[in-house]
Amino acid sequence: MPQARTLEPNTLVPKGVMRYAPSGFPERVVASPAQDASRGFAVAWRTDVTVGAPVLEWVVAGDSPDMGIPNSVVAATHALETENGTAHHHRVDVGGLQPDTLYAYRVQGDRTWSPWYQVRTAAEAGEAFEMLYFGDTQNKNASLTTRVMREAARHAPHARLALYAGDLVSGGDGEDDNEWGEWFDATDVISPSILTAPAPGNHEYFEEYEDTPQERRVLGKHWPVQFALPANGAPGVELTTYWFDFQGVRVAVIDGTSALDLGTAQAQARWLEGVLASNPNRWSMVVTHQPFYSPREGRDNVLLREHLLPVIGKHKVDLVLQGHDHTYGRRGPDDGAGTPVFTVSVVGAKQYRLSDEARATMKPVGEDTQLFQVIRVDGGRLRYEARTATGRLYDAFELIDEGKGGKRRIEIEPGRIDERFCAREQTLKGRKDRCWE
């Protein structure tokens, strides 16, 4: 006889258990692209406080276990106090590399090292490659995000880049470090070897002085030290905005939370104007957490459309990759042109319901579905696929670069499953505005 459903906790760490205390062993290793991803990458990792100035060693990867004498770079180190104790977070930027080259690297701990990881620099523009895009992971990462990451790696075994649209963890519950520990466990198949570029979400912030007149959004303390991102962001938003070039694609990451809640929309728009105006590449993408067109009832991010959308339209950005609304939805520009294409997706367990407007203006849409996206760029052709946690094709299209004629969008229908909608009246907590917690 089936047992009654029970609400699963956000983390798999039992109360009172210190699962993610830092140690002398290097962990939470994540590689990210340099501004020019064909010439460099950066790595962040964590240890305990016994490790003060560790090094990263790197070498051109070879077939023999003897890959030669490695280069050594000393890390910059920052302390972070969490519920799991004080940790040291380390960062190394590796530059002066060759394009389309496989490098091996390892990072140091206390009298020990990480495994040797391998990461490939971007090739010259025009060479084909594939990348991954993920919506919110956010909650129950160890339990339910893990399977999506492994399915994504199976479907895109040669992916070189992974983009995350914010809300990587839920935060704000006194278990931030446990949540980040589980996020790194869930993404371990990707983070050390596929260049990782996350956008910040509202859950990467917290409410300081909550429920008082002084209430304000403050960036969480993990974000500035947890990832080694390019330092080229918008004035006043340097920690959470950045851009980089990857094999014929310019990727710009903006901070929707800061734009909406901290008054930086105009500053980010000016910065984005410069980033896109100087783009020498054939393709461009913008990654942001909050959608320009929200598929969830009751959300309307007016400031994004007022200040940043005109810049995106002016420079004919190809893809705008978003999260936040825990559903799936895709729409094109209001004028019916091929680009920009706006997508909203979700990886994690929390699932919302679609608005009537989204059902009328987006196609396809979806509820109650964990998803990942595979994007393949090959010269003048870009293919986008959204797949479910079990690997089934949910959405697909291609963009064809026709030169001065702009980009043409072609729908790919064969193989897609039907749109999915929530069949439950309420969640286990009794919430009718969500499909799953």
C-alpha positions as CSV (number, residue, x, y, z in Angstrom):
1,M,0.0,0.0,0.0
2,P,1.5,3.4,-1.0
3,Q,2.6,5.6,1.8
4,A,1.2,9.2,2.2
5,R,3.4,11.9,0.7
6,T,5.4,13.9,3.2
7,L,7.1,17.3,2.7
8,E,10.8,16.9,2.0
9,P,13.2,19.3,3.8
10,N,15.2,21.8,1.8
11,T,18.5,20.1,2.5
12,L,19.4,16.5,3.3
13,V,21.5,17.6,6.3
14,P,19.7,16.5,9.5
15,K,19.3,19.2,12.2
16,G,22.4,19.5,14.4
17,V,24.7,17.7,11.9
18,M,27.7,19.6,10.5
19,R,27.9,18.0,7.1
20,Y,29.8,20.8,5.3
21,A,32.4,21.9,7.8
22,P,35.5,23.1,5.9
23,S,38.6,21.0,6.1
24,G,42.2,21.0,4.8
25,F,41.0,19.2,1.7
26,P,40.2,21.5,-1.2
27,E,36.5,21.4,-2.2
28,R,33.8,23.4,-4.0
29,V,36.1,23.7,-7.0
30,V,34.6,25.7,-9.9
31,A,36.2,27.0,-13.1
32,S,34.8,30.1,-14.8
33,P,35.7,31.9,-18.1
34,A,38.0,34.8,-18.4
35,Q,36.8,37.9,-20.3
36,D,38.4,36.3,-23.4
37,A,37.7,32.6,-22.7
38,S,40.0,31.5,-25.5
39,R,43.0,32.9,-23.5
40,G,42.2,32.1,-19.9
41,F,40.0,30.8,-17.1
42,A,39.7,31.3,-13.3
43,V,39.2,28.8,-10.5
44,A,37.7,29.2,-7.0
45,W,37.8,26.7,-4.2
46,R,37.4,26.3,-0.5
47,T,39.4,25.0,2.5
48,D,39.6,25.6,6.2
49,V,41.6,28.4,7.8
50,T,44.8,26.3,8.0
51,V,45.3,27.0,4.3
52,G,46.4,30.6,3.8
53,A,48.1,31.0,0.4
54,P,47.6,27.9,-1.6
55,V,48.6,27.5,-5.2
56,L,47.0,26.2,-8.4
57,E,49.1,24.2,-10.7
58,W,48.3,24.0,-14.4
59,V,49.8,22.3,-17.5
60,V,48.7,21.4,-21.0
61,A,46.9,18.1,-20.6
62,G,48.6,15.0,-22.0
63,D,48.0,11.3,-22.5
64,S,50.8,10.3,-20.1
65,P,50.4,10.6,-16.3
66,D,53.6,12.6,-16.6
67,M,52.3,15.8,-18.1
68,G,55.5,17.7,-17.5
69,I,56.5,20.3,-14.9
70,P,53.3,22.4,-14.1
71,N,53.1,26.1,-13.8
72,S,52.2,27.4,-10.3
73,V,50.1,30.4,-9.3
74,V,49.5,31.6,-5.8
75,A,45.8,32.2,-4.9
76,A,44.2,35.2,-3.4
77,T,42.4,34.2,-0.2
78,H,39.3,35.5,1.7
79,A,37.8,34.3,4.9
80,L,34.1,33.6,5.3
81,E,32.3,32.9,8.5
82,T,29.2,30.6,8.2
83,E,27.1,28.3,10.3
84,N,29.6,25.6,9.5
85,G,32.6,27.5,10.8
86,T,35.2,29.8,9.2
87,A,36.4,28.9,5.7
88,H,39.0,30.2,3.4
89,H,37.9,30.8,-0.2
90,H,40.6,31.0,-2.8
91,R,40.9,32.3,-6.3
92,V,43.4,32.0,-9.1
93,D,43.2,33.6,-12.6
94,V,45.1,31.7,-15.3
95,G,45.9,33.8,-18.4
96,G,48.1,33.8,-21.5
97,L,46.8,30.4,-22.7
98,Q,46.2,29.1,-26.2
99,P,42.8,28.8,-27.8
100,D,41.0,25.4,-28.1
101,T,43.5,23.7,-25.8
102,L,42.8,21.2,-23.0
103,Y,44.5,22.2,-19.8
104,A,44.9,20.1,-16.6
105,Y,44.8,21.9,-13.2
106,R,44.7,21.0,-9.6
107,V,44.4,23.1,-6.4
108,Q,46.2,22.9,-3.1
109,G,44.9,22.3,0.4
110,D,46.6,21.5,3.7
111,R,49.4,19.0,2.7
112,T,47.1,17.7,0.0
113,W,45.7,18.4,-3.5
114,S,42.5,18.2,-5.4
115,P,42.3,15.7,-8.3
116,W,43.6,16.9,-11.6
117,Y,40.7,18.4,-13.5
118,Q,40.6,19.2,-17.2
119,V,39.1,22.3,-18.9
120,R,39.3,23.4,-22.5
121,T,39.7,27.0,-23.5
122,A,37.4,28.4,-26.1
123,A,38.3,28.0,-29.8
124,E,38.4,30.8,-32.3
125,A,35.1,32.3,-33.4
126,G,33.3,30.1,-35.9
127,E,34.3,26.8,-34.5
128,A,31.2,24.7,-33.4
129,F,30.6,24.1,-29.7
130,E,27.8,23.3,-27.3
131,M,26.8,24.9,-24.0
132,L,24.3,24.4,-21.2
133,Y,21.7,26.8,-19.7
134,F,20.0,26.2,-16.4
135,G,17.1,28.0,-14.7
136,D,16.7,28.2,-10.9
137,T,18.2,25.3,-9.0
138,Q,17.4,26.9,-5.7
139,N,16.0,24.3,-3.3
140,K,16.4,20.5,-2.6
141,N,19.5,20.6,-4.7
142,A,21.1,17.4,-3.4
143,S,17.8,15.5,-3.7
144,L,16.4,16.7,-7.0
145,T,18.8,19.0,-8.9
146,T,21.5,16.3,-9.0
147,R,19.6,14.1,-11.5
148,V,19.1,17.1,-13.9
149,M,22.8,17.9,-13.9
150,R,23.8,14.4,-14.7
151,E,21.2,14.1,-17.4
152,A,22.4,17.4,-18.9
153,A,26.0,16.1,-18.9
154,R,24.8,13.0,-20.6
155,H,23.0,14.9,-23.4
156,A,25.8,17.4,-23.9
157,P,29.0,15.4,-23.2
158,H,31.2,18.0,-25.0
159,A,29.7,21.1,-23.4
160,R,32.3,23.8,-22.7
161,L,30.2,26.4,-21.0
162,A,27.4,26.3,-18.4
163,L,25.1,29.4,-17.7
164,Y,22.9,29.6,-14.6
165,A,20.0,32.1,-14.5
166,G,20.2,32.8,-10.7
167,D,18.7,31.5,-7.5
168,L,21.2,28.8,-7.2
169,V,20.2,28.3,-3.6
170,S,17.3,29.4,-1.5
171,G,19.2,31.1,1.3
172,G,17.9,33.1,4.2
173,D,17.1,30.1,6.5
174,G,20.3,29.9,8.5
175,E,21.5,27.1,6.3
176,D,23.1,29.0,3.5
177,D,26.4,27.1,3.7
178,N,24.7,23.8,3.8
179,E,22.7,24.8,0.7
180,W,25.9,25.9,-1.1
181,G,27.5,22.6,-0.1
182,E,24.7,20.7,-1.7
183,W,24.7,22.9,-4.8
184,F,28.3,22.0,-5.4
185,D,27.6,18.3,-4.7
186,A,24.8,18.5,-7.3
187,T,26.9,20.3,-9.9
188,D,30.2,18.4,-9.3
189,V,29.8,16.7,-12.7
190,I,30.0,20.1,-14.3
191,S,31.6,22.8,-12.2
192,P,35.3,21.9,-12.2
193,S,35.5,21.0,-15.9
194,I,32.9,23.1,-17.7
195,L,33.4,26.8,-17.5
196,T,30.6,28.1,-15.2
197,A,29.0,31.5,-15.5
198,P,26.1,32.2,-13.0
199,A,23.8,35.2,-12.8
200,P,22.7,36.3,-9.3
201,G,19.1,35.9,-8.3
202,N,17.1,37.5,-5.6
203,H,17.9,34.5,-3.3
204,E,21.6,35.3,-3.6
205,Y,20.5,38.5,-1.7
206,F,19.0,38.7,1.8
207,E,16.7,41.2,3.5
208,E,18.7,43.3,6.0
209,Y,16.6,44.9,8.8
210,E,13.6,43.0,7.5
211,D,10.1,44.4,8.4
212,T,11.6,47.8,9.5
213,P,11.8,51.2,7.7
214,Q,15.5,50.4,7.1
215,E,14.8,47.2,5.2
216,R,17.1,46.7,2.2
217,R,18.5,44.1,-0.1
218,V,22.1,43.0,0.6
219,L,24.2,40.7,-1.4
220,G,24.9,37.4,0.4
221,K,28.4,36.9,1.6
222,H,29.0,33.7,-0.4
223,W,28.6,35.3,-3.8
224,P,31.7,37.5,-3.9
225,V,34.1,34.7,-2.9
226,Q,32.4,31.5,-4.3
227,F,32.9,32.2,-8.0
228,A,35.9,33.6,-9.9
229,L,34.1,35.8,-12.4
230,P,35.4,38.5,-14.7
231,A,35.9,41.9,-13.0
232,N,34.4,44.0,-15.8
233,G,30.9,44.8,-14.4
234,A,28.7,47.8,-14.4
235,P,29.7,50.7,-12.1
236,G,28.2,50.1,-8.7
237,V,27.2,46.6,-9.6
238,E,30.7,45.2,-10.2
239,L,30.3,42.1,-8.1
240,T,27.2,40.8,-9.9
241,T,27.5,41.9,-13.5
242,Y,30.1,40.9,-16.0
243,W,30.7,39.9,-19.6
244,F,32.9,37.6,-21.6
245,D,33.5,36.3,-25.2
246,F,33.2,32.6,-25.9
247,Q,33.9,31.2,-29.4
248,G,31.9,33.8,-31.4
249,V,29.4,34.6,-28.7
250,R,29.4,37.6,-26.4
251,V,27.6,36.8,-23.1
252,A,26.5,39.6,-20.8
253,V,25.2,38.8,-17.3
254,I,23.1,41.4,-15.6
255,D,21.7,41.7,-12.1
256,G,17.9,42.0,-12.2
257,T,17.5,42.2,-8.4
258,S,19.8,45.2,-8.2
259,A,18.1,46.8,-11.1
260,L,14.6,46.3,-9.6
261,D,15.3,46.9,-5.9
262,L,18.5,48.9,-5.6
263,G,18.0,51.5,-8.4
264,T,20.8,50.4,-10.7
265,A,18.7,49.7,-13.9
266,Q,19.9,52.8,-15.7
267,A,23.6,52.2,-14.8
268,Q,23.3,48.6,-16.0
269,A,21.6,49.8,-19.2
270,R,24.5,52.2,-19.9
271,W,27.0,49.5,-19.2
272,L,25.1,46.9,-21.4
273,E,25.0,49.5,-24.2
274,G,28.8,49.6,-24.2
275,V,29.2,45.9,-23.9
276,L,26.9,45.2,-26.9
277,A,28.0,48.1,-29.0
278,S,31.6,46.8,-29.0
279,N,30.6,43.2,-29.7
280,P,32.7,41.9,-32.6
281,N,30.9,38.5,-32.5
282,R,28.2,37.0,-34.7
283,W,26.1,36.0,-31.7
284,S,25.1,37.6,-28.4
285,M,23.3,36.4,-25.2
286,V,22.1,38.2,-22.1
287,V,21.6,36.2,-18.9
288,T,19.4,37.6,-16.1
289,H,17.3,36.2,-13.3
290,Q,14.1,38.1,-13.4
291,P,12.3,37.8,-16.8
292,F,11.5,40.8,-19.0
293,Y,8.1,39.1,-19.7
294,S,7.0,37.1,-16.6
295,P,5.1,33.8,-17.1
296,R,3.9,33.8,-13.5
297,E,0.8,35.6,-12.3
298,G,1.3,38.8,-10.5
299,R,4.8,39.6,-11.6
300,D,5.7,42.5,-13.9
301,N,9.3,43.7,-14.0
302,V,8.6,47.1,-15.5
303,L,12.1,48.7,-14.8
304,L,13.8,45.9,-16.8
305,R,11.6,46.7,-19.9
306,E,11.9,50.4,-19.4
307,H,15.7,50.6,-19.2
308,L,17.3,47.4,-20.4
309,L,14.9,46.1,-23.0
310,P,15.6,48.9,-25.5
311,V,19.3,48.2,-25.4
312,I,18.6,44.5,-26.0
313,G,16.3,45.3,-28.9
314,K,18.7,47.9,-30.4
315,H,21.6,45.5,-30.6
316,K,19.5,42.6,-31.7
317,V,20.5,40.2,-28.9
318,D,19.8,36.7,-29.9
319,L,18.9,34.9,-26.7
320,V,17.8,36.3,-23.3
321,L,18.1,33.5,-20.8
322,Q,16.1,33.8,-17.6
323,G,14.7,32.1,-14.5
324,H,12.9,33.3,-11.4
325,D,9.3,32.2,-12.2
326,H,9.7,28.4,-11.8
327,T,7.9,27.5,-15.0
328,Y,8.8,27.2,-18.7
329,G,8.0,29.8,-21.3
330,R,9.3,31.2,-24.6
331,R,8.4,34.2,-26.6
332,G,9.9,36.3,-29.4
333,P,9.9,40.1,-29.8
334,D,6.7,42.1,-30.1
335,D,7.3,42.9,-33.7
336,G,7.4,39.3,-34.8
337,A,11.1,39.3,-35.8
338,G,13.3,36.3,-35.2
339,T,15.2,37.7,-32.3
340,P,15.6,38.3,-29.4
341,V,14.2,35.0,-28.1
342,F,13.2,35.2,-24.4
343,T,13.2,32.0,-22.4
344,V,12.3,31.2,-18.8
345,S,13.2,27.8,-17.3
346,V,13.6,26.0,-14.0
347,V,15.8,23.1,-12.8
348,G,14.7,22.8,-9.1
349,A,11.9,21.3,-7.2
350,K,9.9,24.5,-6.6
351,Q,7.3,24.7,-9.3
352,Y,4.9,27.7,-9.9
353,R,1.8,28.1,-12.0
354,L,1.5,29.9,-15.3
355,S,-0.5,33.1,-15.7
356,D,-3.3,33.4,-18.3
357,E,-1.2,36.0,-20.1
358,A,1.7,33.6,-20.4
359,R,-0.5,30.9,-21.9
360,A,-1.7,33.5,-24.5
361,T,1.7,35.1,-25.4
362,M,4.2,32.3,-25.0
363,K,4.7,29.1,-26.9
364,P,5.5,26.5,-25.6
365,V,4.9,26.9,-21.9
366,G,5.1,24.3,-19.1
367,E,4.4,23.6,-15.5
368,D,5.5,21.0,-13.0
369,T,8.6,20.1,-15.0
370,Q,12.4,20.1,-14.2
371,L,14.3,21.2,-17.3
372,F,17.8,21.9,-18.7
373,Q,18.8,23.4,-22.0
374,V,21.4,22.5,-24.6
375,I,22.6,25.2,-27.0
376,R,24.8,24.4,-30.0
377,V,26.5,27.1,-32.0
378,D,27.9,26.3,-35.4
379,G,29.0,29.2,-37.5
380,G,25.8,31.0,-38.7
381,R,23.5,28.4,-37.1
382,L,22.4,28.3,-33.4
383,R,20.2,25.4,-32.1
384,Y,18.4,25.5,-28.8
385,E,16.8,22.5,-27.1
386,A,15.0,22.3,-23.8
387,R,14.8,18.9,-22.3
388,T,13.1,17.4,-19.2
389,A,14.9,15.8,-16.3
390,T,14.4,12.4,-18.0
391,G,16.0,13.8,-21.2
392,R,12.8,14.2,-23.3
393,L,12.7,17.0,-25.8
394,Y,10.3,19.8,-24.7
395,D,11.2,22.7,-26.9
396,A,13.5,23.3,-29.9
397,F,14.3,25.9,-32.5
398,E,17.1,27.1,-34.6
399,L,18.3,30.6,-35.4
400,I,19.9,31.1,-38.8
401,D,22.1,34.1,-39.4
402,E,21.2,35.7,-42.8
403,G,23.7,38.5,-42.6
404,K,22.1,41.9,-43.1
405,G,18.7,40.2,-43.2
406,G,19.0,39.5,-39.5
407,K,18.4,36.2,-37.8
408,R,15.6,33.8,-38.9
409,R,13.9,31.5,-36.4
410,I,12.9,28.0,-37.4
411,E,10.7,25.9,-35.2
412,I,11.7,22.3,-34.7
413,E,8.6,20.3,-33.9
414,P,9.5,16.6,-34.4
415,G,10.3,14.7,-31.2
416,R,8.8,17.2,-28.8
417,I,6.5,16.0,-26.1
418,D,3.2,17.8,-25.4
419,E,3.1,20.8,-23.1
420,R,2.9,19.8,-19.4
421,F,0.6,21.4,-16.9
422,C,0.1,21.0,-13.2
423,A,-2.6,18.4,-12.3
424,R,-2.6,19.1,-8.5
425,E,-5.0,21.5,-6.9
426,Q,-2.5,22.5,-4.2
427,T,0.9,21.7,-2.8
428,L,1.6,19.5,0.3
429,K,1.6,22.7,2.3
430,G,-1.8,23.6,0.9
431,R,-0.6,26.4,-1.4
432,K,-2.7,26.8,-4.5
433,D,-0.4,29.4,-6.2
434,R,2.3,26.7,-6.6
435,C,2.3,23.2,-8.1
436,W,5.2,21.8,-6.0
437,E,7.3,23.0,-3.1
